[in-house]
Amino acid sequence: MNKALTIIAALTLAACGGDRDTPEPATATVADQASPVEVTEAGGNPAAEQAALEITDDYMRSIIVEISDDRYEGRGPGSKGDAMARTYLAGRMEELGLEPGAENGSWEQPFELVGINAQQPDSWTFDGHGKTLTLKQWDQFIVGSGVQEERAVIDDAELVFVGYAMQAPEYDWDDFKGMDLSGKVLLIMNNDPDWDPELFAGEMRLWYGRWDYKYLSAARQGAVGAIIIHTSPSAGYPFQVVQTSWTGVQFELPAADEPRAQVNGWVTEDTARELVAMAGHDLEALREAAYNRDFKPVPLGITTSFAMDVEITRVESANILGLIPGSDPELRDEVVIYTAHHDHLGIGTPNEDGDAIYNGAFDNATGVAQTMAIAKAIKALPEAPRRSILINLVGAEEQGLLGSEYYAANPTFAPGKIAANINYDGGNIWGHTHDVTFIGLGKSTIDEIATLVAKEQGRIVKPDQFSDKGYFYRSDQFSFAKIGVPAMYLDEGTDFVDRPPEWGREQKNHYTEVNYHQPSDEYDPSWNLDGMIQDALLGYWTGLAIANADDMPTWVPGDEFEAARLEALRAVEE
């Protein structure tokens, strides 16, 4: 950074080589947000700036090249490649001088995974109104088991269209209207209402619009099956992502007593159109009805029976935890947690070139590399920050945020002692940008810090630039937010230096349409990591500010996660 950003009780502290006796600065606060972190642009910190130079292209590139190599076989959870990646990354943490952050002096927080390999049948038949429709696996439907059992069965169940399958009392919205849907198969629209900014946050997708919410919502109604209607706009990705992501072994944490449907699946939009036409309905008309609060489920008079064998295996993966203990005796039991997921999809369906290794170079070797580079920089400080820093490289993210979910349920620091989570999932491989994307902007007092740091970089902070895809609920910061931890997910900008205005969005869209969750997500030596360096520096300075400030960040009053935070804080005060 050409001009250092000084943050009160942060970058001016001796923990970063500064002077504790700095003059009282002018304060900038976020309007209407409780307990803002005070910030100023006066002064600087040479020691922290020197440490920031440890965030380099060569260091990050070495990690990307290594763990995305074919030898790691796509880092599928519980696989040989998964174990190799964990060993390698723990070794890199040890090289940096981090301390093992898990129990009993271990680098790993292990967790069990149940592998569910549904033997998907070639066809799925539906009957009704004197007609029969047989669907073709892969082209028209993809189906998985909703139960951790060796057979999933649906016996003569009726298909019911249930709109978005949402129950949101805060929006006075209930798609089920008290109808008994036990034993039914529910046909569900993807996404959530997006035409009114006052309703479900408008174009921004909430958790209500995510597939995992839909399946859980159906199970809560006692349904035996749930089928989501896929469209690229409503899913945020093409059907090929469903084909590759929901076939082969799927992993879950061991089941508890939560409700579960027997079968969870997807169908293409054209297939859904054919199904509802059998019942004399028009799909567009059903959708139109579901756009309103007064919508009621529509039984279609179509029945289906379905059975498939399921191979059940049990494997182990782990989160990799590296700790930098804080230097302040009173604050070292609080922590800033940096996360990035180390897993990908492993070996799966071959592409047209016969490549079956889903290397996950962009997703998420780049995020791991940024997080490790930040750790390297923090360790280069002459004294550790006041609060502790935990580098948490989580596993099984691609299976539904399982590693971070496990950590959130079994944290090494009490949730009320976790000051913030800064997450990296993907990286800017296309060069310098005038902007940066802060997924979660507007939700917490982290906003002010990140905005000022970006300003020092000559950049502006923007909210999720693909808000219809619901990224806040699709990566590991969501697991932390659910236990009340203020969280930031840093993603690449779209306004690239010396490029046409739409060039950045074109690159991102091309990746999603061609390489996302495909064997083609491979390292390319032509990648320009200058933007990754910018984004890693933003996370470095923001994390230092939080780690050294007197007060922890807070959620904006009224935010969906504020209640969880208040509960977590009460728990540590008792």
Disulfide bonds with the S-S distance in Angstrom:
none
